[in-house]
Amino acid sequence: MAYDLIVIGSGPGGYVCAIKAAQLGMKVAVIEKRSTYGGTCLNVGCIPSKALLHASEMFHHAAHGLDALGVEVASPTLNLKKMMAHKDATVKANVDGVSFLFKKNKIDGFQGLGKVLGQGKVSVSKDDGDEQILEAKNIVIAAGSDVAGIPGVDLEFDEKVIVSSTGALELEKVPASMIVVGGGVIGLELGSVWARLGAKVTVVEFLDTILGGMDGEVAKQLQRMLTKQGLDFKLGAKVTGVEKSDNGAKVTFEPVKGGEVTTLEADVVLVATGRKPCSENMGLAKAGVVLDSRGRIEIDHHFQTSVTGVYAIGDVVRGPMLAHKAEDEGVAVAEIIAGQAGHVNYDVIPGVVYTQPEVASVGKTEEELKAAGVAYKVGKFPFTANGRARAMLQTDGFVKILADKETDRVLGGHIVGFGAGEMIHEIAVLMEFGGSSEDLGRTCHAHPTMSEAVKEAALATFAKPIHM
């Protein structure tokens, strides 16, 4: 059977692309190498990690956060098996939801490894060696990404003692100690989970700051908060070895700027040093699809690869490795294939770190604006001055808004605080429509809400906040 579109990969980019294309009248097939749909995000990434983040936060809150509110309870008991069951049920509900949407939209699914054979042809290889050839007018590669290792370090993930993010979601007991290699989003989120449940967590990071690439002031504030929660940070540290030991595993590192070598031991070592595109074993070179030096598929501004009719989106192409970025690209490329004007605004893609408190960001950071020589102004407002935050004992953090000094157009927004991942979107919508800080500051916000801090930060950008 010939298709209008074949999508390789059913993660957020792939499944959204397939559904949108089907909605636009195309006959669509999806090839997925896993036994379930949803890719890394739904199976072993975004969704299960958020289930554990929420559950572990509830456990921690029950143990430490209720007494001041007049709720006196006995010390909670952790049932890790039940917590993991909640995580697994959450994953199943989401992957089953994608399967339902495929059926609803009459999308054909093929299980196996998809390979591009050239213009209009794809093979599907099963584990038993069976191979099937599919034909389509268009092909979209949405193969996602995989765990990256540590440059120059040989790693053997057993997913029990030396674990990737996948293994960190499946631990059978709470380790007494954990070393997290990498102070980025994944490391901080999963490190937070196990720290809340009782592990002593040490984060070893190559850079001099956590959350490299995010607003520096926000990153420093979060580090202070996480340190108060018990996490220990070793920054500016180059890891030179990770190996099993008699009592678990050990990590050897040295200062990036030079100095004494240090070795730490822990029950579990989580290597969270980022991800790499899944562009191997897909026959891309033979098919004529060009990759860049980082293994990403090269595309033009319409997601077209070097082969006519073959497109690529998501983690296998340039840009941030974010599920929602892949989703937007999936919609855009489906529209382009259908002859419409699909587009993604890469200047307005939010990013969220689901620690507690959360960190959320959209647009430019101060560091980026300074480097570009842009004249800007800053408005900030702390949650300590927000009535709803006080009522909920969630006064940690602040909102920061960056606007063009001449036009007042908002160029970036950064929040660290409870619920930051939800609040960031009003700044994103404002930026999508080219709004100014005055537009936001003069928009009526319900009282009392945490979001009033966003309005006050906007007021601080072009005038003065009311409640400071």
N, C-alpha and C positions, 0 to 999 in steps of 0.2 A: 504494500500500500504506500502511495506517495502522500507526503504531508506538506502543508504550507509552511510548517515550522517544526523543527526538532530542537528541544532544549536539553542540553547535557548538564544535569545537576538540578536537584529539587530543593535547594536551600532557599532562603528568602528572595534572592534575586531570581532564581530559576522558576520557582513555583508561581511567584507573582507575575513574571513575564508570561508564563504559559497560560495562566488564567486570563490576563488582560488580552492576550492574543486570541484566545477562544471567544472572549466577549466581543471582540472586533470581527468575528466571523471566520477565523482561521481554523483549519483542521490541524490539531496540535498533538505531538507526542513528547513525552519526557523520559529521559534515561537517567536512572539513579543507581549508583553502585551499592548503596546501603539496602538493607531489607525493608527499611521504612523511609518515608519521605521526610523532608524538612532540613536535610543537610546537617552540618555541624551545629548550627544555631539551635534548632529545635531538639536535636538528639543529645548532644554532649557539650552545648555551649550556653547561649543566652538564656534559654528557658530553664534547664535544670539548675543552673547557677543562681538564677533569681529565686527559684523555689527554695533553695538552701539558704540564700541570703535572708529571705523573709523569715523562714522558720528559725534560723539561728538568732536573728534579731529579737524575735518574740521570746525565745528562751532567755536571752540576755536581759531583755527588758523585764521579764517576770522576776528575774533574780536581783536586778539592781534598780529598776526604774519605777516601781509602783509604790514603794513605801512613802515617798515624799508627796504622793497624791492621796494618801490616806487609805490606800489599799494594802492591807497586810496579809501576806500569804506565806506559807512555808516555802523553803527553798525548793525550786522546781527540780524534777528528776528528768534527765535526758534519756529518751528512748530513741537512740540513733537509727535503729532498724525502722521504726515507724516514721521518722523524719525522712529517711531515704525512700520509703514507700510513697510518701507525699510527693517527693520529687519525681519518682517514676510515674505516678499517676498523672502528674502535670504534663510530663513529656508525652505520655500516651494520648492524652486528650488533644494535644496540639498536633501530633503527627496524624492522628485519626481525622482531625479536622481538615488537614490538607488533602488526605485521601478522599474525603467526602466532597471537597470542592472540585477535585479532578473529575470525579464521577458526575457531579452536577453540571460541569462545563464540557462533558464528553471528551476529556483528554485521555489519550492512551498512555499507559505507563509501561516501561520496560526496565527490568532489573538486570543490572550488569554494568561493566565498564564501557563507557562510550568513547569511541575513537573517531576522529575526523579523517575521512579517507580522501577528502578533496571537496571541490565545489559540489554541493548537493548530496553527498553520501556520508553516512555514518555507520559504523559497525557497533554491535552490542555483544560483548564477550562475557559469558557466564563463567563461574568458577569451575564447572565441569568441562570446560573447553568448547562448549557449544557457541557458535557465532552466528549472528543474524545481521543482514545488511538492510538498512532503512534509507529511504530517499526523501528528500525534502527540497522545497524551493529555497528555504532559508534555514540556517543553523545558528543557534545562540549557545555559546559556551559560558556556563555559569557554574564551574566546577569547584569554586570556593577556595579555601586555604587549609593548610595543615600546620601542625606544631613545628616551630622553628627551634633549632638547637642553640648551642652556644658556640660562636666562631672559635675554632682552634681547640675545642674540647670534645673528646669522645664521650658520647652518652649512651647508656643502655637503660632505656625506660622499661622497668618491670611492672610499672603502674601499681606497685605495692609500697616500695620504699623510695625509689626514684621515680617520681610521677610527673606526667604532663597534666594539663588542665583536665583531661579526660579521667585520669586516675584519681585526681583530687576530688572528683565528684562521686567517687565510689569507695572511699575508704571505709573499712568495716569497723574501725574504732577510732576514737579521738586520740591522736598522737600526743604524747607529753610535750614534744617539741617538734617544730617544723621550721625549716629554712626555705624561704622563698627567693629564688634567683630571678630578679626582675621586679622593679617597682612601678610597673605600668598598670593598666586597668585590670587585667586578668589576675596578676599577682596580688594586687591589693584587695580585690573582691574575694578571691578564694582564701587568701590569708586571713581576711576578716572573719570569714565563716568559721574557720577552725580555731581562731583566737577566741571568738565568742563562746565556743563550745568547750574551751579549756586548754587549748594548746598554747605553749609559749612560742611565739612567732618572731623570727628574725628575717628581715628583708635585706637582701644584698643587691645593690643597684649600681650599674656602671656609671651613670651620670651623677652629677652633684645635686640632683633634685629628683623627686618622684614625679610621675606623670609627665615625662618629657614631652614638650610640645603644647601643653596646656598653660594657661595663664600662671606665671610664676608666683604671684601673690596668693592665688587660690591654692596652688600646690603646697606652698609653705604652711598655709593655714591648716590644710588637711593633714599634713604630716604631724603638726603639733597635736591635732585632735587624736590621730591614731596612736601617737606615742602615749598620750594619756590613757588610751584604752589598753595599753600593754604591749603594743608592737614595738620592736627595736629595729632601728635602721642603720645600715652600713652603706653609706653613699660614697661615690667616687671609687668604687671597688671593682676591679677586674677579676672575674672568676677564671681560674686556671685549671681547676679540676673538680669533678663530681664523681664520687665512687662510693660503693657500699663499704661499710665497716662492720665490726663485730656487733655494734649496738644499733645499727641502722645505716646511716650514710654520713659522709663528711664532704664538706665544701672547702676548697682552698682558694683564697683570693688574696690580691695585693692591691695597694693603692694605685690608681690609674696614673698618678703623678710620680709614682716611684716610692718605695719604702718597704717595710717589713711584711713578710708573708704571714697570713693568718689562716688557721684551719679551725672550722667549727663543725661540731657533730650534732645530729638530730635524728629523731626517729624516722622522719620523712623529709625528703627534699622535693620541693615543687619547682620545676623549671618552667618559668613563665616569661620567656624572653621574646615573645611576639610570635607571628605566624608568617608562613611563606605560601605563595600561590601554588595551587595544585595544577601545574601545567605540564607535568611529566607523564609519560606512559599514555598519552592521548594521540600520538601520531602527528603532532602539530608540525614538527620540522619537516617531515616527509610530505605533509599536505601543503606546505608552503606558508604556514602561519608564522609570522615573525614574532620573536620574543625580545624583550630588552635584557639588560645585564643582570636584572634582579629576578628574571624568570617570569615576568609579567607579560601578558599578551599585549602587543602594541595595537592601538586602535586610533581611528580618527575621531572627529567631534560628533560623529553619528554612530559610534560604537562598532564601526566596520573594521575588520582585521585586514591584513594584506591579501586575503582571499575573498573575492567577490561572493556575497551571499553568506559569509561566515562572520558572525558578530561575537562580541565578548563583553561581559559585565561582571560587576561584583569584585570579589577579592582577587580574581585572576588578572585584573587590570589596575591601572594607576588609581591613586586616590585612597582615602581612608578605608580600612577594612571594617566597615560597619554594616550591619544587616539592613538598616533603613536606607543607607546609600545604595545598596544593591537592589532593594525593592524599587526605589525611584528609577534606577537605571533599567530595571526590568519592564516597568510601565513605559518608559520613554522609548526603548528599542522596539517594543511591540507596536507602539504607535508609529514609529518611523517605518517599520516594515509594512504597516498598513497604509502608508502614504500620508500619514499625519505629521504634525510638527512636534514630536516628542522632545522634551528638554529637561535637563536637571540643573538646578542652580547650586553649584558647588560652594558658593559663598554662604549658603544658609543650610548647613547640615549640622544639627545638634549632636553633641557627644555627651554621654552620661557615664559617670562612675558610680556604681550602686553600692558603695560603702555606706556606713551610717556615721555621720551625715553624708548625703549624696553630694556629688559635684556635677554640675552641668555647665556646658559651654556652647556657644554658637558664634560664628563669625570670627573676627580677628582678636588676637591677644594684644596686650600692650607691647610685648616683645616684637611681635610681627609689625605693628604699626610704627614703632621706633625704627626698626630695620628698614622699612620702606620709606621713611622720611615723611610720614603723614602727620600733619598737625591735628591733634585730637584733644578731647577733654574727657574727664573721668567723673562719674557720679557714683557714690557708694552709700549703702545704707545697711547697718547691722541688724540682725534679728533680735539683739538685746533690746532694741527700741520698738519692737513689734508686739502689739497686745496679744495676738493669737499665739505667737511663739512663746511668750511668757506663760500664758495659760496652759500650754502643753509641755512646758519645761524643755523647749526645743530652741533655745536662744543662741546656740553655737552657729557662727557663720555670718555671711553677708551677701549682698547683691552688688555687683559692679557692672556699670554700663559705660561703654566707650562710644563716643560720637564725634563726628567730624567737627573740627573747631569752627569752621566757617559756615557750613550748611546745616549743622546739627543732626545730620542723618546718622542713625545708629549703625555702627560698624561692627560691634561685638557686644555680647552679654555673657557674664560669668557669675555663677551662683554656687556657693558652698553652704549647705544647710539642709534641714529636714524637708523632703519633698522637692528638692531642686530639680529633679528630672521631670516633674510635671510642670513646674513654674516656668521653665526655660522656653516653653513653646509660645508664650505670648510675645516674647522678644523675637522669636523666629518668624512669627506671622508679621509682626511690625516690620522686620527687615525685608521680608519677601515683598512687601508693598512699598519699600523705600521710605519708611516712616522715620520721623525724628524723635528725639528724646522728649520734646515738648508734646508731640502727639500722644506719647505714652503717659507722660506725667499729667496730662489734662484729661485722661480717660478715667471715668469713675470706676473705682474698685470697691467691691463689697467689703464691709467691715463687720467683724474682725476676720481677716484672712492673712495667711502668710504672704499671699501675692501682693498685699499692700506694700511690702518691702521693695517689690519691683517698681511700683509706682513712685515710691519715695526716692529710690536710686535714680529714676528718670528725672524727678524734680531736682535732685542734687546735681544733675548733669547740666541743666540749662538755667537753673535758678537756685533755690535753696529748699531742702526738705522741710516738712512741717514739724515732724516729731523728733527733731534733733536740735 
